[in-house]
Amino acid sequence: MITVQGRGRVNLGQLASHLRYLGRAEPDGTIILEPAEVISLTERKLMTDVALMTAIAESRAHPERLNTRDRTKLPRA
């Protein structure tokens, strides 16, 4: 049983297995909590760029094609 406190808050205690949730109330009073992650608008824009996601997938599928750089010889700031 979960009891609503004076300010309309509840303590999920050990029921919560994630840090953030999206919540919604159904017409019958059922409260639905879905685990959520927050990403920036920039990250969302990059993730929806089909050409970029295709290029990343291609690079991951064929790592032997990647150009490597010897960073040990770079000047240190």
N, C-alpha and C positions, 0 to 999 in steps of 0.2 A: 504494500500500500504506500502510495506517495501522498503526503499531505502538503497542501499549498500553504505557504507562510503568509503572514500579514501583508507583505508587499506584493503578493502574487508570484512569489518565487518558489521553486522546488529544488531540492538537493537530489541529484541523480546518484550521488555516491558511487557505489561499485557497479551500477548499471551502465555508466558511461565508459566506453572504451575508446573514444576519440576526443580530440580537443574541441572541435567545432562541429556544429550541426546546423542544417537548415530545418526550420520547423514550420509546420502548418497545422491548422485545425480543420478537421472534416466537419460537415454539417451535423453529424450525429454526436459531436463532442470528442471524437477520437483525435488525439494529438500524435502526429507523425514526425519523428526526428530522423533525418537522413545525414550520415556523416558528410562533411563538406571540407573542401580545401579552398583557400583563397589564393588567387593568382593575379598578377598585375595585368592591366590592359595591354601592355606591351607584350607580355608573355602570351596572352590569348591571341593577339594579332599574329605573332610569329607561329603559334601552333596551328592557326587556320590558314597559313600560307602553304598551299598545296605544293608549289614548286620547291619551297624550302624543305618541307617534310620529305618529299621524294628524294632530294639531294642528300639529306641526312640518312635516310634509309639505305640509299645506294652506298654511301660511305661506310656505314656499319656492315653492310653485306660483303663489302670488298675492302677490308682494311689494308690489304697489300698495295692498293693503288694510292694510298694517302702519301702526301709529301711530308717527310720529317725534317726537322731542323735541329742542328746541333746548337743548343742554347748555352752550352758551357763556355763558348767563346764570345758571348755577347758582353759588352761593357756593363758593369753594375752601376746603378745610379746612387 
